[in-house]
């Protein structure tokens, strides 16, 4: 069954369509249930790990291994050469349909395992970085592949655990980028350069906005101590901060920290 989160309800001419997203999710569906035992951790060793550390290990593993591991079903994806020319080139994969996929991962806690857990809920660490912009996104071909995974007992070599894919969804990349950027602008931020540096109001800038004063938008700072009205957004593009409703519904479904509302062009609220 294809996740409803895969559907783009308001596709515009020139964008990837609802039907294409549904078909793409259906072809990728065999990934659900796959256990990637190329990474196998002893259960007792988990006591020394936090979820963020697990995420770093699993992220590198999935990115490289999903198209090539023999245990993973053939779903028509190959590693994309990348168009940005750096280590984290965009996009990650090319699908046989011609669609391009950017992989993001969502860690889902397994309460049965003795892993370190933060005292307060932390938002998912995956992000759609400032390197992915309207300059390099192809609205007709590009989608995000969001994979939810959980550490589960390894079926071959217990008592060890391995990352196991428990769900996935695909989202239109252009919609995610536009929602991400609109949130920044709604908050008083802006891009500097040609989609080079995203910024948000500093503490000084926030005070000015609350008192009805204009903020200076000609320069920005990298640190609060520099005293500018705008600072570089160091948390730019985190999944929780992209107010695209289907994405936030997926985060909520898996118990992750999520945005409860979007208030820009088409306001919505999640309970």
Residue, then its C-alpha position, 0 to 999 in steps of 0.5 A: x500500500x502506497x503511503x498517502x504522504x507520497x501524494x502531491x495534492x496541488x501539482x502545478x503544470x511543469x511539476x512532478x505529478x500526483x500519479x508519478x509520485x504514487x507510481x514512484x512510491x509503489x516501485x520503492x515499496x519493496x524496500x520496506x522491511x529490508x534489514x541492512x546487516x552490513x551494519x551490525x552493532x552488539x546490543x550491549x554496545x548500544x548503551x554508549x550511543x545516542x540517536x544522533x550518533x546512530x544517524x551518522x553511521x546509518x546515513x553514510x551506510x544507506x546512501x552508499x549501499x541501497x543501490x548495490x547491496x544484494x539483499x536489497x530488492x531491485x527497485x530501479x535506482x542507481x547512484x547519481x553522479x551529482x550535479x553540485x561537484x562536492x562530497x554531498x552532491x545533489x541528488x543521490x539517486x537516479x530512478x529508471x523512470x528518469x526521476x531523481x531522488x534525494x535520500x533523507x533518513x528518519x530515525x525511529x526509536x525502538x523502546x526495547x533497546x538499551x540506547x541512550x535517550x535525551x531527556x527531551x525530544x529532539x527534532x530529526x537531524x536530517x535537513x534539506x540544506x542550502x545547497x539544494x535550491x531553485x537553481x538546481x532542482x528540476x521540478x519535473x523530475x526531483x523528489x525527496x525519498x524519506x526513509x524511516x528506519x529502526x534498529x531491530x534485532x539482526x535476523x542472522x547474528x543475534x544478539x546484535x541489531x541492524x537498521x531496518x527500513x519500516x516505512x518510506x514516502x516520496x515528496x515533490x522536491x520543488x514544493x519542499x524547497x519553496x515551503x522551506x524558503x517561504x518559512x524563512x522569508x515569513x520570519x523576516x529572513x532572506x537569501x544572500x547572494x544567488x541562493x548562497x546564504x540563508x539568514x534569519x533575524x538575530x535577537x536584535x532583529x527580532x526586537x526591531x520587528x516586534x516594535x515595528x522597526x525595519x531591519x537592515x538587510x544589506x549585511x548579515x553576521x555569522x555570530x550573534x555577537x557581531x550585532x547584525x540584524x540578520x544571522x546566518x541560519x545554522x539550522x536551515x532546512x531541518x525537516x521539522x522546519x519545512x512547513x509542507x503538510x504531507x512531510x509533517x504528517x509523516x514525521x508525526x506518524x512516526x513519533x518524531x518532533x513535527x510542525x503543528x501548523x503552516x501559515x503561509x500560502x495555504x494555512x493548515x494545522x495538525x492536531 
